[in-house]
Amino acid sequence: MSVRVWRFVFLAILVAILSPFVHSEAESSAVDANRALAIAFESAWNAHDMKAFGQLLTEDVVWINVDAGRGTGREMVEGGHARVHANKFKDSVITVNNVEVSLLKSDIALVYVDWGLRGDRDNDGTARPPREGVFTWVTKREGDAWKIRSSHNTNRNVVR
C-alpha cells in the first residue's frame, strides 16, 4: 500500500477511536448547560423576577402548568407568571431537587426537573402545604444558550 493509503487508514482508525470521546464531551457540556438552566429557573422564580424567567424561554415556548392551563409564546407565559407571582406565588420558594438530561440531538434535550415548593397559596389566599412535582422540559440550544421550548408541570402526591 502507498503512504497515502496508510495515512487514510490511520486517520480513519483515529477518528473511529476518538469520536466517542468528542461526542461525550459535547453531551456532557449540554447536560451541564441544562442543569444550569434549571438552577437559573430556580433563581428567577425565587427572586420573583419574571423578566429573568422569560429570558429562559424560547419565543415560541409552550407551557402547561399543574392545572393543565396552557400558554403559548414567551410574552404570554412570562405575563401569566408575573400575574401569579404578584399574588398566590409572591412568597413561594421553589427548590430544584434533581435534574435528568437526555440529549436527543446536539441542540435538543429532554429534561426532567424534580422540584419542591413552599409558601404558595390557593386562589382564595389559603396557604398551601409544601408540595413536590416534576417538570418535563424540551430544551433547545439557541446560540450559546439553552432555553425551554416546552414545559409540562405535574404535582406529585397531591391530596385533595
C-alpha positions in Angstrom: 0.0 0.0 0.0 1.1 3.5 -0.7 1.9 6.1 2.0 -1.3 8.0 1.1 -3.5 4.9 1.7 -1.7 4.2 5.0 -2.4 7.8 6.1 -6.0 7.5 5.2 -6.4 4.2 7.1 -4.6 5.6 10.1 -6.8 8.7 10.2 -9.9 6.7 9.8 -9.0 4.5 12.7 -8.0 7.5 14.8 -11.4 9.2 14.1 -13.2 6.0 15.0 -11.4 5.7 18.3 -11.7 9.4 19.3 -15.3 10.2 18.1 -17.0 8.7 21.2 -14.9 11.0 23.4 -15.7 14.0 21.3 -19.4 13.2 21.5 -19.3 12.5 25.2 -17.6 15.9 25.8 -20.3 17.7 23.8 -23.0 15.7 25.5 -21.5 16.5 28.9 -21.5 20.2 28.1 -25.2 20.1 27.1 -26.1 18.2 30.3 -24.2 20.8 32.4 -25.9 23.7 30.5 -29.3 22.2 31.0 -28.6 21.7 34.7 -27.5 25.4 34.9 -30.8 26.3 33.1 -32.8 24.6 35.9 -30.8 26.5 38.5 -31.4 29.7 36.7 -35.1 28.9 36.6 -35.0 28.3 40.4 -33.2 31.7 40.9 -35.6 33.6 38.7 -38.6 32.0 40.5 -37.3 32.7 44.0 -36.4 36.3 43.1 -39.9 36.6 41.5 -38.1 38.1 38.5 -40.3 37.2 35.6 -38.2 39.1 33.2 -35.2 36.8 34.0 -37.6 33.9 33.9 -38.8 35.0 30.4 -35.1 35.0 29.2 -35.0 31.3 29.9 -37.8 30.6 27.3 -37.8 30.4 23.5 -40.0 32.9 21.7 -42.4 30.0 20.7 -42.5 28.2 24.1 -45.5 26.2 25.1 -46.1 26.0 28.8 -48.6 23.7 30.6 -49.0 24.3 34.3 -50.1 21.8 37.0 -53.7 22.8 36.5 -53.5 22.0 32.8 -53.5 25.7 31.8 -51.7 26.3 28.6 -49.7 29.3 27.5 -48.0 29.8 24.2 -45.3 32.2 23.4 -42.8 33.9 25.7 -44.8 37.1 26.2 -47.9 35.1 27.3 -46.1 32.7 29.6 -44.0 35.4 31.2 -47.0 37.6 31.7 -49.0 34.8 33.2 -46.2 34.0 35.6 -45.9 37.7 36.5 -49.6 37.8 37.4 -49.4 34.7 39.7 -46.1 35.8 41.3 -47.8 39.1 42.2 -50.4 37.1 44.2 -50.5 33.5 45.1 -46.8 32.8 44.4 -45.4 36.0 45.8 -44.0 34.3 48.9 -43.2 31.0 47.2 -39.8 29.3 47.2 -39.0 26.6 44.7 -36.1 24.1 45.1 -34.7 22.1 42.2 -34.0 18.7 43.8 -32.8 16.7 40.8 -32.2 17.3 37.1 -32.0 14.5 34.5 -31.0 15.4 31.0 -31.1 13.2 27.8 -29.7 14.8 24.7 -32.0 14.0 21.8 -29.9 15.9 19.2 -26.9 18.2 19.5 -29.3 21.1 20.1 -32.4 19.5 21.6 -32.7 17.9 25.0 -35.4 16.2 27.2 -35.1 17.4 30.8 -36.8 16.1 33.9 -36.7 18.6 36.8 -37.8 17.3 40.2 -38.9 20.3 42.4 -40.2 21.2 45.8 -42.4 24.3 46.5 -43.4 26.0 49.7 -45.0 29.3 50.5 -47.6 29.4 47.8 -51.4 30.0 48.2 -54.6 28.8 46.7 -56.6 31.3 44.6 -58.6 32.3 47.7 -55.4 33.1 49.6 -55.4 30.0 51.8 -51.8 28.8 52.4 -51.0 25.6 50.7 -48.9 22.9 52.3 -45.4 22.2 50.8 -45.5 20.1 47.7 -43.4 18.4 45.1 -43.6 17.8 41.4 -41.8 17.3 38.1 -41.3 19.5 35.1 -40.8 17.8 31.8 -38.9 20.2 29.5 -37.9 20.1 25.9 -35.0 22.4 25.7 -33.3 23.9 22.6 -29.9 25.4 22.2 -30.1 28.9 20.7 -26.6 30.2 20.1 -24.6 29.6 23.2 -27.7 29.4 25.5 -30.1 26.5 26.2 -33.7 27.6 26.5 -37.0 26.0 27.5 -39.1 25.3 24.3 -41.8 23.2 26.0 -42.7 22.6 29.7 -45.2 20.4 31.3 -45.6 20.6 35.1 -47.0 17.9 37.3 -47.7 17.8 41.0 -46.6 14.7 42.9 -48.6 13.2 45.9 -51.4 15.8 45.8 -54.2 15.1 48.3 -57.4 17.0 47.5 
